[in-house]
Amino acid sequence: MTGAQSFDRSGAVRRRGAGCYKLDAMSGQRDLDLVVWGATGFTGRLVAEYLQQNYADPARLKWAVAGRSRDKLEAVIAEIVGD
């Protein structure tokens, strides 16, 4: 997966490609330009699809999807990336 990453509220795990990475929420360091909160909803999914189509290259924009359910987020990512 290029471009999209995912977060959930329980553990703040970031997914990029095949690997998962822990994210220190209190570090104050920003490694993302944009986070789409509510990416499992109608509008959030549309935004995520647009970003994947137009900003898949992380050199252009580093973005992530976020929401309450990791399973739903993984499903959205798989759908928009085509896994």
C-alpha positions in Angstrom: 0.0 0.0 0.0 1.4 3.3 -1.0 0.3 6.6 0.6 -2.5 5.4 3.0 -1.8 4.5 6.6 -4.2 3.7 9.4 -4.6 4.6 13.0 -6.9 3.5 15.7 -7.6 5.0 19.1 -6.5 1.9 21.0 -2.7 1.8 20.6 -2.2 4.3 17.9 -0.8 1.9 15.4 0.3 3.1 12.0 0.2 0.8 9.0 2.3 1.5 5.9 2.8 -1.2 3.3 3.1 -4.6 4.9 4.6 -3.4 8.2 3.1 -1.9 11.3 4.7 0.8 13.4 4.0 2.2 16.8 3.4 5.9 16.9 4.3 8.0 20.0 1.3 10.3 20.3 3.0 12.5 22.8 6.3 13.1 20.9 5.1 16.4 19.4 6.8 15.3 16.1 4.5 15.3 13.1 5.3 12.8 10.4 1.9 13.2 8.6 0.5 16.1 6.7 -3.1 15.0 6.9 -5.3 12.5 8.8 -8.7 11.6 7.6 -10.8 11.0 10.8 -13.9 8.9 10.2 -12.6 7.3 7.1 -15.1 4.4 7.5 -18.0 6.7 6.9 -19.4 7.8 3.5 -17.6 11.2 3.3 -14.4 9.9 4.9 -14.2 7.0 2.4 -14.7 9.4 -0.5 -11.9 11.6 0.8 -9.6 8.6 1.3 -10.3 7.4 -2.3 -9.5 10.8 -3.6 -6.3 11.0 -1.7 -5.2 7.5 -2.8 -5.9 8.4 -6.4 -4.2 11.8 -6.4 -1.6 11.6 -3.5 -0.5 8.0 -3.3 3.2 9.1 -3.5 4.2 9.9 0.1 6.8 12.4 -1.2 3.8 14.6 -2.3 1.6 14.2 0.8 1.9 12.0 3.9 -1.6 11.1 5.0 -3.4 8.5 7.0 -6.9 7.3 7.7 -8.3 7.0 11.3 -11.4 5.8 13.1 -12.8 3.7 15.9 -12.6 0.3 14.3 -9.3 -1.1 13.1 -11.2 -3.9 11.1 -13.3 -1.3 9.3 -10.3 0.8 8.6 -8.4 -2.1 7.2 -11.4 -2.9 4.9 -11.5 0.7 3.6 -7.8 0.6 2.9 -8.0 -2.8 1.1 -10.9 -1.5 -1.0 -9.4 1.8 -2.0 -5.9 0.3 -2.7 -7.4 -2.8 -4.4 -5.7 -5.4 -2.3 
